[in-house]
């Protein structure tokens, strides 16, 4: 069974996808981490993000892997653990640029499809239910107020980088800009699939949302 959770940045997709996968005994795939990893790889190599020809060339040497250690999933680029390196405000601001390129999305969608071949899994992203897995058995579209999403991102960044100055208003502004960009890009825009269950996660506790999600999964299994 394939379950997908789409929605804008900071809505809580990763947290809920991890929990849902764990409680169902499914695998979990954070597809956003793939795009973040590509972005980190290009920045690390000082590749201009507007130079599509150069990006397409260097991506021939890009290799992405998942490594699980207990409940922790590590993201590796060419055998280097980038799990924390991809969770920066710089990546937040720039990842939408490369994720809009069709050749990047084509390469990563191919990886996502390969991962799904032999397992029951929960995938989270922005176009899982519309482009990558249009025939997924259960689809969710998660939304949340931009202020709530900014506060969540602020807390996450403070935990990762306690000695770094972080501005909440700037985070919210970046989130709104990314919403606009992702929703209006030509290639695989952020969009709710017609058969996706809409959930507003602004103020609902995680346990309540999980209960709703597991209810829909149980209905599908039945």
C-alpha positions in Angstrom: 0.0 0.0 0.0 1.2 3.5 -0.9 0.1 6.4 1.3 1.0 10.0 0.3 0.9 13.2 2.3 1.2 16.5 0.3 1.1 20.0 1.5 3.1 23.3 1.9 6.3 23.7 3.8 6.0 23.5 7.6 2.6 22.0 7.7 3.9 19.0 9.6 4.1 16.4 6.8 7.4 14.9 7.8 6.4 14.5 11.5 3.0 12.9 10.7 4.4 10.8 7.9 7.1 9.3 10.2 4.5 8.6 13.0 2.0 7.2 10.6 4.5 4.9 8.9 5.8 3.8 12.3 2.4 2.9 13.7 1.4 1.1 10.5 4.7 -0.7 10.2 5.4 1.0 6.8 8.5 2.6 5.4 8.7 6.4 5.4 10.2 8.5 2.6 10.9 12.2 3.0 11.0 13.3 -0.6 11.6 16.9 0.4 15.0 15.7 1.8 15.9 14.5 -1.7 15.4 18.0 -3.2 17.2 19.6 -0.3 20.1 17.2 -0.8 20.4 18.2 -4.4 20.3 21.9 -3.4 23.0 21.3 -0.8 25.1 19.4 -3.3 25.0 22.2 -5.9 25.7 24.9 -3.3 28.6 22.9 -1.9 30.1 22.7 -5.4 29.4 26.5 -5.9 27.2 25.8 -8.9 24.9 28.7 -9.8 21.3 27.6 -9.3 20.2 29.4 -12.4 22.7 27.5 -14.6 20.5 24.6 -15.7 23.1 23.2 -18.2 25.8 23.0 -15.5 23.4 21.6 -13.0 22.3 18.8 -15.3 25.9 17.9 -16.0 27.1 17.7 -12.3 24.0 15.8 -11.3 25.4 12.8 -13.2 27.7 12.4 -10.2 25.0 12.9 -7.6 24.1 9.8 -5.6 21.4 9.8 -2.9 20.9 7.1 -0.3 18.8 6.5 2.8 20.4 4.8 5.8 18.2 3.8 8.7 19.5 3.3 12.2 16.6 2.3 14.5 14.0 5.1 14.3 16.5 7.5 12.7 16.8 8.0 8.9 20.0 9.5 7.6 20.3 11.2 4.2 23.5 10.6 2.4 24.9 12.3 -0.7 27.8 10.4 -2.2 28.3 8.6 1.1 28.3 11.9 3.1 25.7 12.3 5.9 23.9 15.6 5.1 20.9 15.1 7.4 21.5 18.3 9.3 23.3 20.2 6.6 20.1 20.3 4.5 18.0 21.9 7.3 19.3 25.4 7.0 17.5 28.7 6.2 19.7 29.0 3.1 18.4 25.7 1.8 14.8 26.8 2.8 15.1 29.8 0.5 16.7 28.2 -2.5 15.4 24.6 -2.7 12.3 25.7 -4.7 14.5 27.0 -7.5 16.0 23.6 -8.3 12.9 21.7 -7.5 11.1 23.5 -10.3 13.4 22.2 -13.0 11.8 19.3 -14.9 15.0 17.3 -15.3 15.6 17.4 -11.6 12.1 16.3 -10.8 12.3 13.5 -13.4 15.5 12.1 -11.9 14.1 12.2 -8.3 10.7 10.9 -9.2 12.5 7.9 -10.8 14.2 7.3 -7.5 11.0 7.6 -5.6 9.2 5.1 -7.8 12.1 2.6 -7.4 11.9 3.0 -3.6 8.1 2.1 -3.7 8.4 -1.1 -5.7 8.8 -3.6 -2.9 7.5 -1.9 0.2 4.3 -0.5 1.8 5.3 3.1 2.4 4.3 6.6 3.4 5.6 9.3 1.0 5.4 13.0 1.8 6.0 15.9 -0.5 4.2 18.3 -2.8 3.2 16.4 -5.9 3.0 12.8 -4.5 -0.7 12.4 -5.1 -0.9 14.3 -8.3 2.3 13.3 -10.2 4.4 10.7 -8.6 1.8 8.3 -7.2 -1.6 9.3 -8.7 -2.9 5.8 -8.0 -1.9 5.8 -4.3 -4.4 4.0 -2.2 -4.7 6.8 0.4 -3.9 10.5 -0.1 -3.8 13.4 2.3 -3.3 17.1 1.8 -2.1 18.8 4.9 -2.4 22.6 5.4 -1.7 24.9 8.3 -1.6 28.7 9.0 1.6 30.3 7.9 2.2 31.8 11.3 1.9 28.3 12.9 4.2 26.9 10.3 6.8 29.6 10.8 6.8 29.0 14.6 7.4 25.3 14.1 10.2 26.0 11.7 11.7 28.5 14.1 11.7 26.0 16.9 13.3 23.3 14.7 16.1 25.7 13.6 16.7 26.8 17.2 17.2 23.2 18.2 19.5 22.5 15.3 21.5 25.7 15.5 21.2 27.1 19.1 23.9 29.7 18.6 22.6 31.1 15.4 20.4 34.3 15.2 17.0 33.3 13.7 14.2 35.8 12.8 10.7 34.5 13.0 9.2 37.2 10.8 11.8 36.4 8.1 10.9 32.7 8.3 7.2 33.4 7.8 7.9 35.7 4.9 10.1 33.0 3.3 7.3 30.4 3.8 4.7 32.6 2.1 7.1 33.3 -0.8 7.7 29.5 -1.2 4.0 28.8 -1.1 3.5 31.2 -3.9 6.4 29.9 -5.9 5.5 26.2 -5.4 1.8 26.7 -6.2 2.4 28.5 -9.4 5.5 26.8 -10.9 4.9 25.2 -14.3 6.4 21.8 -13.5 4.5 19.7 -10.9 3.0 22.6 -8.8 1.9 22.2 -5.2 -1.7 21.1 -5.7 -4.3 19.0 -3.8 -5.3 15.8 -5.7 -9.1 15.6 -6.2 -9.2 12.4 -4.1 -7.0 13.6 -1.3 -8.4 14.0 2.2 -7.9 17.7 3.3 -6.6 18.1 6.9 -6.0 21.5 8.6 -3.1 20.9 11.1 -3.0 24.4 12.4 -4.2 23.7 15.9 -5.0 20.0 16.0 -2.6 17.9 18.2 -0.6 15.2 16.4 -2.5 12.4 18.0 -5.8 13.7 16.8 -4.5 14.0 13.2 -3.0 10.5 13.3 -6.3 9.1 14.5 -8.1 10.7 11.5 -5.4 9.4 9.1 -5.5 5.9 10.5 -9.3 5.9 10.2 -9.0 6.6 6.4 -6.3 3.9 6.0 -8.5 1.4 7.8 -11.4 2.2 5.6 -9.3 1.7 2.5 -8.0 -1.7 3.8 -11.5 -2.8 4.5 
